[in-house]
Amino acid sequence: MTAIDRARTVAVVGTGTMGQGIAQVALLAGHPVRLYDAAPGRARGAAEAVARRLDRLVEKGRLDVAEAEKARARLHPAEDLSELADAALVVEAIVEQLAVKQELFTALEAIVSDDCLLATNTSSLSVTAVAGPLRNPGRFVGLHFFNPAPLLPLVEVVSGFATDESSATRAWATAAAWGKTPVRCADTPGFIVNRIARPFYAEAFAVYEEGGADPATIDAVLRECGGFKMGPFELTDLIGQDVNEAVTRSVWDSFFQSPKFVPSLAQRRLVESGRLGRKSGHGWFPYAEGATKPAPHTAPPQGAPESVTVVGDLGPAEAVVAMMEEAGIAVKRVETGGPYIELPGEGQLVPADGRTSVEYTDVVYFDLALDYRGATRIALAACDDTSPQTLDAATGLFQKLGKDVSVIGDVPGMIVARTVAMLIDLAADAVARGVASPDDIDTAMRLGVNYPRGPVEWNRELGQDWAYDLLGNLHECCPTGRYAASLALYRQSFAQSVAQPLAAKEETSA
């Protein structure tokens, strides 16, 4: 199935930020575009706003003057829904209310031709439910653009329960022809991005609520150690705490209040207090004129050990061994046991594994890094019984490797490790349930929320057992069901080992 011909009209219903952005994308792809809004005069105002955007692109040298004039000539406001009769595609971007959307599409179905593709830009409602009242739901799809639509490349193409394969393929091809990167997914709560991204926020909020670290420190660790572009606290302040919490609650409710998606009480209190983020002047951080953003906790300088013993294979943290040697720290290797780094005085420095320091004698945990060489910060966790000498030696060791060190509370799984493990688990579960392909999931998470690595790729890099083992330890510490590994991750882990056959029953004679 080919993309919708550029000579055919694309209609956009709803003239807010998303509607205008989608109209601009279709317009610059060469389509005649009609903008419609139920509020009188709003479509004309939106068309003028899109025209001004084209002018700004010309001023910035991103659009040719002649092309801008042609685009403006193809843009038409519609005062009545009947003016959309010749559309080959109608994209809806109106209020997120199921009944309102159903009413709109029921009316559209009586107006447009039978070959017209109908699409909703919903981010939180079921595509299947929106199409429920239609006599021909087979031509109905989700086309979920990300804001701002003209800039962000990702489009989630969502197939409802009754969507025809040909309709989804045609929608995918059209988005690709518009210069977007479309991914296919089934109609599931949150689709790909808003479903799988929940742990990025939830685990950070949980660490904060558990007394592990303050928001500035958690953000810094996820940025400077985990490789994420923004931390979850600053990102939700940018999105709006009310908006982010509403998405979290929608996904939670849609999954019948699964413990995997439990909202944050701390975020709820923030919303109740009116601290919604940048738009209200205060969220997790202050934004009033002259306000100073809190700095992350950074440990003072400590002396590094002259020698250490590395016991066992450090797995994802194996690069630290070569880094210590390059920094002049003498390293002795013991192949069996571990994995840990034995410090002077017999204290141990252990890669995050979902356990806590309180379970052991004189242990300091260190967090997972996207790239231990490239990371500029590392988090360490110790309990009250950890000796000051061991914590100082661990701090000095990573400072010797050129890292800022944040010492956090003794929370299981630390910050980056538990976040990545949960992302991997939700991605594995989504693949197993047919929500989307592994490649589409990784593409969606990289482009939709700018992750440094897709969760499927992360799983390959860390090893097939890493997330399963870490979540198993987390589940022992916090047996609420939140950290229970999915069946998909369980199967994946055991597929790596050699299966043992059941003993054959002895035959008995009569």
Buried (B, 14 or more C-beta within 10 A) or exposed (E): BEBBEBEBBBBBBBBBBBBBBBBBBBBBBBBBBBBBBBEEEBBBBBBEBBBEBBBEBBEEEEBEEEBBEEBBEBBBBBEEBEBBBBBBBBBBBBEBEBEEBBEBBEEBBEBBEEEBBBBBBBBBBBBBBBBBEBEEBBBBBBBBBBBEBBEBBBBBBBBBEBBBEEBBBBBBBBBBBBEBBBBBBBBBBBBBBBBBBBBBBBBBBBBBEBEBBBBBBBBBBBBBBBBBEBBBBBBBBBBBBBBBBBBBBBBBEBBEEBEBBBBBEEBBEBBEEEBBBBBBBBBBBBBEEEEEEBEBBEBEEBEBBEEBBBBBEBBBBEBBBEBBEEEEBEBEEEEEEBBBBBBEEEBBBBBBBBBBBBEBEBBBBBBBBBEBEEBEBBBBBBBEEBBEEBBBBBBBBBBBBEBBBBBBBBBBBBBBBBBBBBBBBBBBBBBBEEBBBBEBBBBBBBBBBEBBBBBBBBBEEBBBBBBBBBBBBBBEBBEEEBBBBBEBBBEBBEEEEEEEEEEEEEEEEE
